[in-house]
Amino acid sequence: MKHNQGAVLIYVLLVSVFLASTLTLLQMNTNIFIKRFDGMLRNSDAQYMALGAVMMIQEILNDDDDAVDGVGDKWWNYRAPKTFPAADGEITFSVQDALTYPNVNDLTLSSKAKTKNFREFMERYFQRVGLPSRYMDLAVDWTDYDNNVYGSGAEEYTYLSKTPPYMPTNTVMSSYREFKLLDGYTNRYDDVIKNKLSYAPNHAAYNINTIDEEFLKLLLANSSANISKALNKRKKESFQALGDFFSEIGHKGTIKEVEFSVKSTYFNLDATIELHNTIKHVNVLFERSPKGIRIRRMVWL
């Protein structure tokens, strides 16, 4: 009898230990699930806040139905980052003409890409912002459709020999992050490729009212034009026609490297959301089309 009682006691103890372990494990799993679910909710809230900014800017751009883009437009007021409270956090965003700086993809997209004037201009620009000119050739090989090495560039076999191996996309660059994949790239150029180059998916004219001042001065470097007065004027009012701008600076003839306009084709939105101790970043490229402003690219970071 005593042996049976001892066995029962051991059995009860084992069952108790098993139940305690099971309950502890269940509690741990429940806590993990709750934390994950809470993280999902926080992340979701931040994304909804970001999408709210995207929809607001898209609506502002759609309301801008005049023939000119520049100072005075609603979107112009958001060029400098603005911060707004959001629940127990905040959202900061800015919008820019996405073709303020030279478009890297024009190295293959533009009909002038292989001309001497365009090549020399891009070399001067790369030199001005501190980028080795070899990156021009590398960008051409990354975006063109063939496997022939252009100048001092690199093609598939160069990238396949890396660890880990990867391949050029053979299509337009989507952002500066893709530029960083070029052969031999070093992070010392991060600020330049992020803030001094554009990555529009199609060739488009540059808006004379929004183009970067240094970029424009370089385009007119071989001209006798004095653009300081015009640059000061466009800070107060947009030029309504290209002829008005060129008359203002006294420039005669044509600029062979690029085309100009007084209307913008692409806009870039950067938004950062800090909510519930969660930080979410989104970059959006808007494109103006005959049917209105559409989202061409959206990248969550």
Salt bridges, closest charged atoms under 4 A:
ASP38 OD2 - ARG42 NE 2.66
ASP45 OD2 - HIS276 NE2 3.41
ASP64 OD2 - ARG288 NH2 3.60
ASP66 OD1 - LYS263 NZ 3.62
ASP69 OD2 - LYS263 NZ 3.97
ASP69 OD2 - ARG288 NH1 2.66
ASP88 OD2 - HIS276 ND1 3.03
ASP106 OD1 - HIS203 ND1 2.82
GLU120 OE2 - LYS116 NZ 3.93
GLU123 OE2 - ARG119 NE 3.12
ASP137 OD1 - ARG119 NH1 2.77
ASP183 OD2 - ARG134 NH2 2.97
ASP183 OD1 - LYS162 NZ 2.75
ASP190 OD1 - LYS180 NZ 2.95
GLU214 OE1 - ARG128 NH1 3.25
GLU214 OE2 - LYS217 NZ 3.85
GLU248 OE2 - LYS229 NZ 3.75
GLU248 OE1 - LYS233 NZ 3.52
GLU259 OE2 - LYS112 NZ 3.31
GLU259 OE1 - HIS203 NE2 2.52
ASP270 OD1 - HIS281 NE2 3.26
GLU287 OE1 - ARG294 NH2 2.58
GLU287 OE1 - ARG296 NH1 3.11
